Amino acid sequence: MDCDKEGIYVMWNYIRVLWLLIWARVTALRTEPERGEVSGFVIITALMAIAAIAIVAIIIAKLTAKANSIDLGG
């Protein structure tokens, strides 16, 4: 397995785990909506936004590095 592909698989595993944690949290909040945990929801949402920005930055950095490594024969 290529190192880049392995990194992508690891990244997707992290994304899947985060998604499952968020899904479980949302499900718990739907069953007991009057618990008053707005601050926890805001923190989780902020962490997801930070994770999304970091993932996009990693993908852009990898794509840029790959594009710069292509020899155009010039």
C-alpha positions as a Markdown table, in Angstrom:
| # | Residue | x | y | z |
|---|---|---|---|---|
| 1 | Met | 0.0 | 0.0 | 0.0 |
| 2 | Asp | 1.3 | 3.4 | -0.9 |
| 3 | Cys | 2.1 | 5.8 | 2.0 |
| 4 | Asp | -0.3 | 8.5 | 0.6 |
| 5 | Lys | -3.1 | 5.9 | 0.4 |
| 6 | Glu | -2.4 | 4.7 | 3.9 |
| 7 | Gly | -2.6 | 8.3 | 5.2 |
| 8 | Ile | -5.9 | 8.8 | 3.4 |
| 9 | Tyr | -7.3 | 5.6 | 4.9 |
| 10 | Val | -6.2 | 6.7 | 8.4 |
| 11 | Met | -7.7 | 10.1 | 7.8 |
| 12 | Trp | -11.0 | 8.6 | 6.7 |
| 13 | Asn | -11.0 | 6.4 | 9.8 |
| 14 | Tyr | -10.7 | 9.5 | 12.0 |
| 15 | Ile | -13.5 | 11.2 | 10.1 |
| 16 | Arg | -15.7 | 8.1 | 10.5 |
| 17 | Val | -15.0 | 7.9 | 14.2 |
| 18 | Leu | -15.7 | 11.6 | 14.6 |
| 19 | Trp | -18.9 | 11.2 | 12.6 |
| 20 | Leu | -20.1 | 8.3 | 14.8 |
| 21 | Leu | -19.4 | 10.3 | 18.0 |
| 22 | Ile | -21.3 | 13.3 | 16.7 |
| 23 | Trp | -24.1 | 11.1 | 15.6 |
| 24 | Ala | -24.3 | 9.4 | 19.0 |
| 25 | Arg | -24.3 | 12.8 | 20.7 |
| 26 | Val | -27.1 | 14.2 | 18.5 |
| 27 | Thr | -29.1 | 11.1 | 19.0 |
| 28 | Ala | -28.7 | 11.5 | 22.8 |
| 29 | Leu | -29.7 | 15.1 | 22.6 |
| 30 | Arg | -32.8 | 14.2 | 20.5 |
| 31 | Thr | -34.0 | 11.7 | 23.1 |
| 32 | Glu | -33.6 | 14.3 | 26.0 |
| 33 | Pro | -33.7 | 17.7 | 24.3 |
| 34 | Glu | -34.4 | 19.6 | 27.6 |
| 35 | Arg | -31.0 | 18.8 | 29.2 |
| 36 | Gly | -29.7 | 22.4 | 28.5 |
| 37 | Glu | -26.3 | 21.4 | 27.1 |
| 38 | Val | -25.9 | 24.1 | 24.6 |
| 39 | Ser | -22.3 | 24.8 | 25.4 |
| 40 | Gly | -21.3 | 21.2 | 24.8 |
| 41 | Phe | -23.1 | 21.3 | 21.4 |
| 42 | Val | -21.3 | 24.5 | 20.5 |
| 43 | Ile | -17.9 | 23.0 | 21.5 |
| 44 | Ile | -18.6 | 19.9 | 19.4 |
| 45 | Thr | -19.7 | 22.0 | 16.4 |
| 46 | Ala | -16.6 | 24.1 | 16.7 |
| 47 | Leu | -14.3 | 21.1 | 16.9 |
| 48 | Met | -16.0 | 19.6 | 13.8 |
| 49 | Ala | -15.4 | 22.9 | 12.0 |
| 50 | Ile | -11.8 | 22.9 | 13.0 |
| 51 | Ala | -11.4 | 19.3 | 11.9 |
| 52 | Ala | -13.0 | 20.0 | 8.5 |
| 53 | Ile | -10.7 | 23.0 | 7.9 |
| 54 | Ala | -7.6 | 20.9 | 8.9 |
| 55 | Ile | -8.7 | 18.1 | 6.6 |
| 56 | Val | -9.2 | 20.4 | 3.7 |
| 57 | Ala | -5.8 | 22.0 | 4.4 |
| 58 | Ile | -4.1 | 18.6 | 4.5 |
| 59 | Ile | -5.7 | 17.6 | 1.2 |
| 60 | Ile | -4.7 | 20.9 | -0.5 |
| 61 | Ala | -1.2 | 20.5 | 0.8 |
| 62 | Lys | -0.9 | 17.0 | -0.6 |
| 63 | Leu | -2.4 | 18.0 | -3.9 |
| 64 | Thr | -0.1 | 21.0 | -4.3 |
| 65 | Ala | 2.9 | 18.9 | -3.4 |
| 66 | Lys | 1.9 | 16.3 | -6.0 |
| 67 | Ala | 1.2 | 18.9 | -8.6 |
| 68 | Asn | 4.6 | 20.6 | -8.0 |
| 69 | Ser | 6.4 | 17.2 | -8.3 |
| 70 | Ile | 5.0 | 16.6 | -11.9 |
| 71 | Asp | 7.7 | 17.1 | -14.5 |
| 72 | Leu | 6.2 | 19.0 | -17.5 |
| 73 | Gly | 9.4 | 18.5 | -19.6 |
| 74 | Gly | 10.1 | 22.2 | -19.7 |
